[in-house]
Amino acid sequence: MLAVPLLNMFIAIVGSFIVIALLARYLPRTSIYRRFALIDSNPPGPSLAGTPRQFATALTLTPGTHGTAVTVLRPSGKARFADHVVDVVTEGEFIAPQTPVKVIQTDGMRVVVKSAAPL
């Protein structure tokens, strides 16, 4: 009674493995597959990205360093320190452009500043 359904399931499983093996072997050679799949991740030769940027943390920003906000800091933006523009964040306060700022903490690429303007 169960012999016929079990035989059908066994044939279906074996047939599936055969079809999957054939697809894995021959499908990458078809033009349809080449249109949908990325064959080479990057072509050999010079990079399209160019030379890597030097990061501004080479500037050695230490707590207490003074600079000027270049953009609105709400709470992140850009500030200028010694002719270098650096991405900075505040501790939640909004700081207008051209406001003096002071570094209070650095953590790798993260530079935390606060307003140094007199109240």
N, C-alpha and C positions, 0 to 999 in steps of 0.2 A: 504494500500500500504506500509506503514512503519511499520505495526504491526509485520510482520515476521522478518525483520532485527532487530528491537528492541528486540523482544523475543529472537532471537539468541544471541544478545549482552548480554542481561541479564543472559541467561543461561551460557554463557562463563565466565562472571564475577563471578557468584555464584560458578561455577565449579572451577575456579581458586582459590578462597578463600578456598574451601574445600581441594583442592590438596595441597595448601601451608600449611594449618593447619595440614594435615596428615604428610607431609614431616617434618614440625617442630617438630612434636611429635615422629615420629618413625625413622627418618633418623639418629639421633645421636646414636642410638642403633646398627646400622649396622657396619660390619667390614670395609666396603669400606670407610665410613665416618671417622672412627677412624684412618685410614691410612693417610688421608689428613688433618684432623683437629687436633689442639693442644688441648688435653683434659685437662691436668693439667699444669699450668704454671711452677711450681716448685715442685719437690717431697719434702715431709716432711723430716726433719732431718738436719744434718749439711750442711752448704753451701759449694759448690764446689769452691767458690772464696776465701775461707780462711778469715783471719782477715783483716780488712780494713787497708790501708796504712795511716801512719801519714804524713800529708802534711808539706812541708818544710817551709810554711809561719809561722809556729809556731816558726821559727828562729828569728822573729822580725827584718826583714830587713827594715831599715829606710833610707831615703835619705842621702847619704854620706858614706854608708857602702862600704868598698872596698873588692874586691874578684878577682878571676882569671877565665877567659874564659876556659872552659873545651873542648868545641867543637867550630867549626866555628859558629859565630853568623851572620846569613845572612837572615833576621835580627833576627831570633829566634834561640835559642840553649840552651846550659846548661852552668852554671857558678858555681864555688865553692865559698862558703862563710862559713868560720869557720867550716870546715869538713862536710858541707852539700852541696850537688849538687842540684841546683835549676833551673827550667825552666825560662829563661829570654828572653826578646826581646830588640832590640835597636830601635832607632828612624829612622831606615832605613839604617844606615851605616853597613858595613861588618867589623867584628872584627875577627882576626885570633885566633886560640887556644893559650893558655898560655899568652894572653895579659891581663894586669891588667884592671879591669873594676870597675866602681863606680855606685852605685844605685842612680838614679835621681828621681824615682817615684815608688810608689807601689799603686796598686789598687786591693784589694782582693788578688787573686792568680796571678795577672799580675805584674811582676817586670820589670821595664824599666831601662836599664843600658846604659852607654856610656863608651867609652875607657878612661882609666885613664893613659895611656902610655904617656910619654913626647914626644912632637912633635919634 
